[in-house]
Amino acid sequence: MKISHVFFGLGILALTPSIANAATAKLEGVFTDWSVYSKTDGNERICYALSKPKSKTPASVDHGNIFFMVSNWKSGAAKEQPSLLTGYTLKDTIPPTARVGSSKIPMYSTQNEAFIESSLDEKKLVKAMRKGSTMRVDAVSTRGTQTSYEFSLRGITAALGKAKSICQ
């Protein structure tokens, strides 16, 4: 696990206005279906491009707040690091997967977050996100509920550019 993964979840709740006080993060821009926020945590500046899913399945369950994010840390601890934040605890023995077109990237979960193990796979997913129109993420809750989320990728390239530029 990357060190930045440990700290990622600690600050993300402060960055999502729908689940916490928006005053702790600065909205840097909205790019179609993606928003960019920045937050200073101690001496570290963290910038996130994030989006909510356009669809959630199964429709019969309470998913809570779901976000897919790509983060940059000014220190370089993370550069375009994709992750999923769910409103429930993920089953760690069944890894979530992210799919854009024919690219399918396995993730690993830590409580209610999922990350990509390899930096090469992170780059592969972000590259596919820039070229794609939708991304599907499949996951399983600790209760065994199989979930699926579809995210629009409209605006992702501009959002990633903005997040990267404000955290250089």
C-alpha positions in Angstrom: 0.0 0.0 0.0 1.3 3.4 -0.9 1.7 5.8 2.1 -0.5 8.3 0.4 -3.4 5.8 0.4 -3.4 5.8 4.2 -3.8 9.6 4.3 -6.1 9.9 1.3 -9.2 8.8 3.2 -8.5 11.1 6.1 -9.0 14.2 4.1 -11.5 13.2 1.5 -14.6 13.6 3.7 -13.7 17.3 4.1 -13.5 17.6 0.3 -16.9 16.4 -0.6 -19.5 19.1 0.1 -22.4 16.7 0.1 -21.1 14.8 3.1 -19.1 17.3 5.0 -18.6 21.1 5.5 -17.5 22.5 2.2 -15.6 25.4 3.9 -12.6 23.1 4.4 -12.0 22.6 0.7 -11.9 25.0 -2.2 -13.9 24.3 -5.3 -11.4 25.0 -8.1 -13.8 24.3 -11.0 -16.5 22.2 -12.6 -15.8 20.4 -15.8 -19.1 18.9 -17.1 -19.4 15.8 -14.9 -16.2 16.3 -12.8 -15.4 18.8 -10.1 -12.0 19.8 -8.9 -11.3 20.6 -5.2 -8.1 21.6 -3.3 -7.4 21.3 0.4 -4.4 22.1 2.5 -3.8 19.6 5.3 -0.9 20.7 7.4 2.0 21.5 5.0 0.4 19.3 2.2 -1.8 20.6 -0.6 -4.1 17.9 -2.1 -6.1 18.4 -5.3 -8.9 16.1 -6.4 -10.9 15.6 -9.5 -14.1 13.8 -8.5 -17.4 12.6 -9.8 -20.5 10.9 -8.6 -21.9 7.9 -10.5 -24.6 8.4 -13.1 -26.1 5.0 -12.2 -25.9 2.6 -9.2 -27.0 -1.0 -9.1 -28.7 -2.7 -7.5 -31.2 0.1 -7.2 -32.9 -1.6 -4.2 -30.0 -0.9 -1.8 -28.7 2.2 0.0 -25.3 2.8 -1.4 -24.6 6.0 0.6 -22.3 8.6 -1.0 -20.2 7.2 -3.9 -17.3 9.1 -5.5 -14.5 8.2 -7.9 -11.5 10.5 -7.5 -8.2 11.1 -9.1 -5.8 12.9 -6.6 -2.6 14.9 -6.8 -0.4 15.8 -3.9 1.8 18.8 -4.2 4.6 16.9 -2.5 4.5 14.3 -5.2 3.2 11.6 -2.8 0.5 10.9 -5.4 0.2 12.0 -9.0 -3.1 11.2 -10.7 -4.0 8.5 -8.2 -7.4 7.0 -8.9 -9.6 5.7 -6.1 -13.2 4.9 -5.2 -14.9 6.0 -2.0 -18.1 4.2 -1.1 -20.8 4.7 1.6 -20.2 1.2 2.9 -17.4 -1.2 3.8 -16.0 -3.1 0.9 -15.3 -6.9 1.0 -11.5 -7.1 1.0 -11.4 -10.6 -0.4 -13.2 -9.7 -3.6 -11.3 -6.9 -5.2 -13.2 -4.1 -7.0 -12.5 -3.5 -10.7 -12.6 -0.4 -12.8 -13.4 -0.8 -16.5 -13.1 1.7 -19.4 -13.6 0.2 -22.8 -11.5 -2.9 -23.0 -9.2 -1.8 -20.1 -10.1 -3.6 -16.9 -8.0 -2.7 -13.8 -8.2 -4.6 -10.5 -8.3 -2.6 -7.3 -7.8 -3.5 -3.7 -10.0 -2.2 -0.8 -9.4 -0.8 2.6 -12.7 -0.4 4.5 -14.7 2.0 2.3 -12.0 2.9 -0.2 -10.5 1.1 -3.2 -7.1 1.9 -4.8 -5.0 0.5 -7.6 -1.9 -1.4 -6.5 0.5 -0.7 -9.3 1.5 2.8 -10.5 1.5 1.3 -14.1 -2.1 0.3 -13.7 -2.9 3.7 -12.3 -1.5 5.3 -15.4 -3.2 2.8 -17.6 -6.6 3.6 -16.1 -6.2 7.4 -16.2 -5.1 7.2 -19.8 -8.2 5.1 -20.6 -10.4 7.5 -18.7 -9.1 10.4 -20.8 -10.0 8.5 -24.0 -13.3 6.9 -22.8 -16.8 8.1 -22.4 -17.9 6.0 -19.4 -16.2 4.0 -16.6 -17.8 1.1 -14.7 -16.6 0.1 -11.3 -17.8 -3.2 -9.7 -17.5 -3.9 -6.0 -18.8 -6.2 -3.3 -19.9 -5.0 0.2 -18.9 -6.9 3.3 -22.5 -8.1 3.4 -21.9 -9.8 0.0 -24.0 -7.3 -2.1 -22.6 -7.0 -5.6 -22.6 -3.3 -6.7 -21.9 -1.5 -9.9 -21.4 2.1 -10.7 -21.2 3.9 -14.0 -19.4 7.2 -14.1 -19.5 9.7 -17.0 -16.0 10.7 -18.2 -17.2 13.9 -19.8 -14.9 16.6 -18.5 -12.3 14.3 -17.0 -9.4 15.6 -19.2 -10.0 19.2 -18.3 -10.6 18.3 -14.6 -7.3 16.3 -14.5 -5.5 19.2 -16.1 -6.8 21.6 -13.5 -6.1 19.4 -10.5 -2.6 18.8 -11.8 -1.9 22.5 -12.4 -3.0 23.7 -9.0 -0.9 21.0 -7.2 2.4 21.6 -9.0 
